[in-house]
Amino acid sequence: MFTFPVESDTAHVILVPNQSKSLTAVTVCLRFFSDLTRAQSLLSFATPAHSNSFILYKQANSVYEINEYDNIALFKGLEDIPNQWNSVCATWNSQTGIAQVWVNGKGSTRKGLRRGGDISGMPSIILGQDQDSYGGKFDKGQSFVGMITDVHMWDSVLPYPEIALYMNR
């Protein structure tokens, strides 16, 4: 479990993947616990060519954002509960351009983002901050305050039964 005890423009966790390859699909799942109701960054995936390769951002209570190469989709009505563990998964598939978010077992509508292309380049994956440049340039007003655990990332879109298994363990 990673603890982010205060609003900060420096506190973050760097995830180092065990491989670096082009991604044509992504699934990210994690659990978080926070008492904040303001917007905050959960995960930021940047490459040297693009700081917003894939971002999972909590806009406000019940509103989530996936930003993929500056294509933004908002997912509303996904209830997260302050001061409680919340499970969230986000997916994007380049072939269809479809993205979706699940919060505490409830799935969003599917929305279109960038279709075609991939995410390529040496990744900089950061928890708790939004990278405004590769590996840094953080804004404390976007920082996560709370705890994050059980972080997983796949290079495919997991089918719903596997996402449900993650949500229910």
Sequence and secondary structure as in RCSB ss.txt:
>XXXX:A:sequence
MFTFPVESDTAHVILVPNQSKSLTAVTVCLRFFSDLTRAQSLLSFATPAHSNSFILYKQANSVYEINEYDNIALF
KGLEDIPNQWNSVCATWNSQTGIAQVWVNGKGSTRKGLRRGGDISGMPSIILGQDQDSYGGKFDKGQSFVGMITD
VHMWDSVLPYPEIALYMNR
>XXXX:A:secstr
 EEE S  SS  EEE  S    BSEEEEEEEEE    S EEEEEEEETTEEEEEEEEEEETTEEEEEETTEEEEE
E     TTS EEEEEEEETTT EEEEEETTEE   EE   S  B SS EEEESS  SBTTB   GGG   EEEEE
EEEESS   HHHHHHHHT 
